[in-house]
Amino acid sequence: MTHDALIALVAFAFVTSVTPGPNNMMLLASGVNFGFRRTVPHMLGISMGHALMVFLVGMGLAGVFEAFPWLHSVLKVVSVAYMLWLAWKIANSAAPEGGTAQGRPFRFWQAAAFQWVNPKAWAMALGAVTVYAPDRSLTTMAVVALVFCAVNLPSVSVWTLVGQGLRRWLTVPARLRAFNWTMAGLLVLSLWPVLTH
């Protein structure tokens, strides 16, 4: 991979990682409800899980979807159902009183597994492989995956930090409930490209 291609890949990984999407909406909500420290496993699961996804897509998984196009429909149905369930969980994570969240944050493996039903993660992986690793060699795919992992973690951490910064303002139960319902709504809205494509 040339120097220019590497810089372009870093920029692509940053822009796609830091912009709003299901992962970042969930991290913002987790930062509010559980704080930064308790959300670290969630962030690591996203970064490492997505890097593995990029690598596996490049090493041949994309070919499976090309060979069996109906798998796209199955993935879409599973993704939508799971994300609607997550939106419901986020909307109802505020305690009725006391201003503290019920439940627990995503664990590492849950966040890593979520990448496989996250439409934005699929778009990022397929875009990265198509543009930056057309040869799909082991070395190139390892570089692309490592770049995504290195760029993604600080990018998604910003959302958790913003969420943690909002915690004090959201100690009022009604505000926390409104915030969680807003995050749930944004998560549902992030499905719009999947439903209309």
Secondary structure, 3 states (H helix, E strand, C coil): CCHHHHHHHHHHHHHHHHCCCHHHHHHHHHHHHHHHHHHHHHHHHHHHHHHHHHHHHHHHHHHHHHHCCHHHHHHHHHHHHHHHHHHHHHHCCECCCCCCECCCCCCHHHHHHHHHHCHHHHHHHHHHHHHHCCCCCHHHHHHHHHHHHHHHHHHHHHHHHHHHHHCCHHHCHHHHHHHHHHHHHHHHHCCHHHHHC
